[in-house]
Amino acid sequence: MKNTMTYRNYTGSVEFSEADGLFYGRVLGIRSLISYEGSTAKELVEDFHGAVDDYLESCQSEGITPEVAYKGSFNVRTTPDIHRRAAIYAMEHGESLNSFVTEALEEKLAAAE
């Protein structure tokens, strides 16, 4: 079972409360709290879509830019040895460290599919 869903480039979590008999979730990767719920999977999806639409409409009416998750830039913390080895590998292969890391991530993610 997939534990996320996507709508208008926003990713939402999918959780289930056994005690309440309710599906619920929140939009991931942004600071604003956008939550939704439903007693069925269909209701959960509908409420997710509605919550995202409401958020975007609210941003527009208030004249603010909606938050965007996963902008394509992030910091990676690793050991100095891995940092050095990766940088040297990238240089020796005529590519940037960013390009090397992107390729490594693509390979790892492709293998996981």
C-alpha positions in Angstrom: 0.0 0.0 0.0 1.3 3.4 -0.9 1.3 5.8 2.0 1.3 9.1 0.0 -0.8 10.7 -2.6 -0.2 13.7 -5.0 -2.3 16.6 -6.2 -1.2 19.8 -7.9 2.4 19.0 -7.0 1.7 18.6 -3.3 2.3 15.3 -1.6 0.1 14.2 1.2 0.5 11.5 3.8 -2.1 8.7 4.3 -2.6 7.5 7.9 -5.3 5.5 9.6 -6.6 5.8 13.1 -8.0 2.5 14.2 -9.5 4.1 17.4 -11.4 6.7 15.3 -12.0 4.5 12.2 -10.8 7.5 10.2 -8.2 8.1 7.5 -6.2 11.3 7.8 -3.1 13.0 6.6 -1.2 16.2 6.0 0.7 17.8 3.2 4.4 17.0 3.4 7.4 19.1 2.7 6.0 22.6 3.6 5.7 24.5 6.9 2.0 25.4 6.5 -0.3 22.9 8.1 -2.7 21.5 5.6 -4.6 18.5 7.0 -7.5 16.4 5.7 -9.5 13.4 6.7 -12.2 11.0 5.6 -14.1 7.9 6.7 -13.3 6.2 3.3 -10.4 6.3 0.9 -12.6 8.3 -1.5 -13.5 10.8 1.1 -9.8 11.2 2.1 -8.8 11.9 -1.5 -11.6 14.4 -1.9 -10.7 16.2 1.3 -7.0 16.2 0.3 -7.9 17.8 -3.0 -10.2 20.3 -1.3 -7.6 21.2 1.3 -4.9 21.9 -1.3 -7.4 23.9 -3.4 -8.4 26.0 -0.3 -4.8 26.6 0.6 -3.9 27.8 -3.0 -7.1 30.0 -3.1 -6.3 31.5 0.3 -2.7 32.3 -0.8 -4.0 34.0 -3.9 -6.6 36.0 -2.0 -4.0 37.1 0.5 -1.5 37.9 -2.2 1.1 35.5 -0.8 3.2 33.0 -2.7 2.2 29.4 -1.8 4.9 27.3 -0.3 6.5 24.8 -2.7 8.0 21.5 -1.5 11.0 19.9 -3.0 12.6 22.8 -4.8 15.4 20.7 -6.1 18.0 21.9 -3.6 19.0 20.4 -0.3 22.0 20.0 2.0 23.5 16.6 2.5 25.5 15.8 5.6 28.1 13.0 5.2 31.5 12.1 6.4 34.5 14.1 5.3 35.9 11.0 3.6 32.8 10.4 1.5 32.7 14.1 0.6 36.3 14.0 -0.5 35.9 10.7 -2.4 32.8 11.9 -4.2 34.3 15.3 -5.1 37.5 13.6 -6.5 35.4 11.0 -8.4 33.3 13.8 -10.0 36.3 15.8 -11.0 38.1 12.8 -12.5 34.9 12.2 -14.6 34.5 15.8 -15.7 31.3 16.4 -13.8 30.2 18.6 -10.9 29.6 17.2 -7.5 25.9 18.1 -7.9 25.7 16.1 -11.1 27.4 13.1 -9.5 25.1 13.2 -6.5 22.0 13.5 -8.7 23.1 10.5 -10.8 23.8 8.5 -7.7 20.4 9.3 -6.3 18.7 8.4 -9.6 20.5 5.0 -9.7 19.5 4.2 -6.1 15.9 5.2 -6.7 15.6 3.3 -10.0 16.9 0.2 -8.2 14.2 0.6 -5.5 11.4 0.7 -8.0 
